[in-house]
Amino acid sequence: MKKIIALLLTCVMVLGLLAGCGGGKTTTETKAAPAATTPAAGDVTEAPAEAAPDTIVIMAPPVTGNYLENLKTWAADFHELHPNLTVEIIETSWGDHNDKMSTMAQAGEAPDIAEISSNALGTYVEMGVAIDIAQYLDADRLADYDANALKYLSLEGTVYGLPLYLTIQSIGANKTMMQELGIDVAKIQKEGWTYEEFLDVIKTGTKDGCYGFVFANSGVTASDMLYMFGAGAGLSNTFTSDLKYTFTSENMLTLLSAVEEMTQSGYMPNYGVEAGQRMVMCQTGNAMIFGKAMPLFEANFKKNNAALAANDGTAVENSLPMDYAFLPVPTMLGCEESCYGTVDGLIAMRNKNTTDEHLKNVLLFMDYICSGERIAACMNELYLDPVCQTGRDALVLEEGRDADNLATAARCIAMVQAPPEGVTAEMTSTAKKLMDEQIVPKFQLLLAGETTAQEVYDHICEAAYAAFGEENCVSGKLG
């Protein structure tokens, strides 16, 4: 009997213990949560969950001489600020960057961030890989960037990228040689010049072993000459304000005829010149004026002069000491002076592994390297002004800049005309395809003397009418 009583007591105790366990599933009563209290100083609180690790891939060419090395430093600094985020850098050259980016994007393997020129934006919007960055970037950060610069990286009201710089592309010269020939360089820089005046100058500068003018026109870079000299011929944009394609205008025929005249006269090479050759030809005395040129080339000339003086073996082979002049493009047809400008920037791109959370991290890094001290360092190398307020706040101009070149650059920047409102991604993509596949190959034949300006112009009109419709193309002279 005593054993039975002991056994019953044991059962009661076990049941009691089970009833007190918090993991019981039989209880349906809901108790009110205790009131929240603020932990006192020194109380132990639960640590926030660690942010998930993520890798951001950026693909970039050498935007400046030190850009790719700087990018590694900035990536490391960013990782210190955000230990869960790692940046992988794909380095490219200017020659292979666009092809590599296009190939990767078409394969669904686009980098998260890529450098781009604004005139190529429509291609990636049409492809469906460009991203509306305003969805992933705080509005106050987007407001740091100049509205006019953002406009170049926008289509139909959607912003797809952040600007690195608004660049002006024109022509540069051996200032020393021009002055020795009695040419008033300062007057040209201050007042501009006509094509007829330009032709006289390059005629004077042409002699045995030296062209008066040379332009980087090998491969797709040939389009640069059309855009830049086109600005002086009234072709400041690919489309008019009423959205008609401009390269079918009489202005285009005038431009092509001028190029034909320069090559046939022998003042300009009738063969393709690589981008890396044109400035070297100037530094070695084989060309007096060259294009495309930018303000930053002043630094290249100064560096080469210093290397020549030091005789340290780092100067361009067979180069001569000389000063650099940044010059405006000549005008044609009595057109108002203008300057070709474009924005180079970074766009965020979608690939087959992209998520919204990842894009927030991507934009965090993209904004970091496009602003503040990072972009100020870039602009000092490029001799340009930053296009964001934090960049301007951080900028300290290097001493020793040529005052005439500074003034010319400022004057040219003021003449740049932003793209008109209403241009669609399809229009820009079609225009770029037309330039790369139809206009450039024919233009290169013109440079080589294998066709005429009229034949190239007729081909452009035919191809443009097929692409846009004749009613959407300019006929006659642009006003």
Secondary structure, 3 states (H helix, E strand, C coil): CHHHHHHHHHHHHHHHHHHCCCCCCCCCCCCCCCCCCCCCCCCCCCCCCCCCCEEEEEEECCCCCCHHHHHHHHHHHHHHHCCCEEEEEEECCCCCHHHHHHHHHHCCCCCCEEEEEHHHHHHHHHHCCECCHHHCCCHHHHCCECHHHHHHCEECCEECEEEEEEEEEEEEEEHHHHHHCCCCHHHHHHHCCEHHHHHHHHHHHCECCEEEEEECCCHHHHHHHHHHHHHHCCCCCCECCCCCECCCCHHHHHHHHHHHHHHHHCCCCCCCCCHHHHHHHHHCCCEEEEEEECCCHHHHHHHHHHHHHHCCCCCCCCCCCCCEEEECCCECCCCCCCEEEEEEEEEEECCCCCCHHHHHHHHHHHHHHCCHHHHHHHHHHHCCCCCEHHHHHHCCCCCCCCHHHHHHHHHHHHHECCCCCCCCHHHHHHHHHHHHHHHHHHHHHHHCCCCCHHHHHHHHHHHHHHHHCHHHECCCCCC
